[in-house]
Amino acid sequence: MTTQNENNTLPPKTCSVERLVTVEADVKKVLSGEKTATRRNGRYADPGEIMTLEGRQFVVDKVYSQSLGELTDDDARREGFETVEEYKQSILSYHPGMPWLPQMRVWVHEFRPVEA
């Protein structure tokens, strides 16, 4: 996997951590532990930032850039899907007309529950 812009050289955020996971089905997956990562076109969080969903807190552990062509089924499982193809079809359903380009880069945000 090629990761660009390691934590010490991240560009400015393009959105806020509050907007990182907003789709209700994805929120449920995060709360149940099925989803531990999300990919966005922009950078929504810094490592160490806290995301709060329905009163529960999750800390962002890693933020890095990845091309769509680098996605593996393991990556798809962290997104809450069984396969890359299942993940791809879900994303394309949210963004009609968007092409799935293997060279397109996205920002990966990995997170975990904050321990009480």
C-alpha positions as CSV (number, residue, x, y, z in Angstrom):
1,M,0.0,0.0,0.0
2,T,1.3,3.4,-0.9
3,T,0.6,6.0,1.8
4,Q,1.3,9.6,1.1
5,N,1.5,12.5,3.4
6,E,2.3,10.8,6.7
7,N,0.9,12.4,9.8
8,N,3.7,15.0,10.2
9,T,3.1,16.5,6.7
10,L,-0.7,16.3,6.3
11,P,-2.3,19.1,4.3
12,P,-5.0,21.3,5.8
13,K,-8.3,19.7,6.6
14,T,-11.0,20.3,4.0
15,C,-13.9,19.5,6.4
16,S,-14.6,18.8,10.0
17,V,-14.5,15.6,12.0
18,E,-18.3,16.1,12.7
19,R,-18.9,15.4,9.0
20,L,-16.7,12.3,8.8
21,V,-19.5,9.7,9.2
22,T,-23.0,11.0,8.6
23,V,-25.0,8.4,6.6
24,E,-27.3,6.6,9.1
25,A,-26.3,3.1,7.9
26,D,-22.6,3.9,8.3
27,V,-23.2,5.4,11.8
28,K,-24.9,2.1,12.8
29,K,-21.9,0.2,11.4
30,V,-19.5,2.3,13.4
31,L,-21.6,1.9,16.6
32,S,-21.7,-1.9,16.2
33,G,-18.0,-2.2,15.4
34,E,-18.4,-3.2,11.8
35,K,-16.9,0.0,10.4
36,T,-13.5,1.2,11.6
37,A,-12.5,3.3,8.6
38,T,-14.0,5.7,6.2
39,R,-12.7,7.2,2.9
40,R,-13.4,10.7,1.8
41,N,-12.3,12.9,-1.1
42,G,-10.9,15.4,1.4
43,R,-9.3,15.3,4.8
44,Y,-11.8,15.5,7.6
45,A,-9.8,14.8,10.7
46,D,-6.3,14.9,12.3
47,P,-4.9,11.9,14.1
48,G,-6.0,12.1,17.7
49,E,-9.3,13.9,17.0
50,I,-12.5,12.7,18.5
51,M,-15.6,11.9,16.6
52,T,-18.8,11.6,18.6
53,L,-21.7,9.5,17.3
54,E,-24.9,9.1,19.3
55,G,-23.0,10.1,22.5
56,R,-20.2,7.6,21.9
57,Q,-16.6,8.7,21.2
58,F,-14.2,7.4,18.6
59,V,-10.6,8.5,18.2
60,V,-9.1,8.9,14.8
61,D,-5.9,6.8,14.8
62,K,-4.6,7.2,11.3
63,V,-5.1,9.5,8.3
64,Y,-3.5,8.8,5.0
65,S,-3.9,9.0,1.2
66,Q,-4.7,5.9,-0.8
67,S,-5.7,5.3,-4.5
68,L,-8.9,3.4,-5.2
69,G,-6.9,0.9,-7.1
70,E,-5.0,0.0,-3.9
71,L,-8.2,-1.0,-2.0
72,T,-8.2,-4.6,-0.8
73,D,-11.1,-6.7,0.6
74,D,-9.5,-6.1,4.1
75,D,-9.9,-2.4,3.5
76,A,-13.5,-3.0,2.4
77,R,-14.2,-4.9,5.6
78,R,-12.9,-2.0,7.7
79,E,-15.5,0.1,5.8
80,G,-18.2,-2.4,6.8
81,F,-18.4,-4.3,3.5
82,E,-17.4,-7.8,2.5
83,T,-15.6,-7.0,-0.7
84,V,-14.1,-4.1,-2.7
85,E,-16.9,-4.6,-5.3
86,E,-19.6,-4.3,-2.6
87,Y,-17.9,-1.1,-1.2
88,K,-17.5,0.3,-4.8
89,Q,-21.2,-0.3,-5.6
90,S,-22.3,1.4,-2.4
91,I,-20.1,4.5,-3.0
92,L,-21.3,4.7,-6.6
93,S,-25.0,4.6,-5.4
94,Y,-24.3,7.7,-3.3
95,H,-22.6,9.5,-6.1
96,P,-24.5,8.8,-9.4
97,G,-22.4,9.4,-12.5
98,M,-19.1,9.4,-10.5
99,P,-16.5,7.3,-12.2
100,W,-14.5,4.8,-10.2
101,L,-10.9,5.5,-11.3
102,P,-8.2,3.3,-9.9
103,Q,-5.7,6.2,-9.8
104,M,-8.1,8.5,-7.9
105,R,-6.8,9.2,-4.4
106,V,-8.9,9.4,-1.3
107,W,-8.2,10.1,2.3
108,V,-8.5,7.2,4.7
109,H,-9.5,7.9,8.3
110,E,-9.1,4.9,10.6
111,F,-10.7,5.1,14.1
112,R,-11.6,3.1,17.2
113,P,-13.8,3.5,20.2
114,V,-12.4,5.6,23.0
115,E,-12.0,3.4,26.0
116,A,-13.9,4.4,29.1
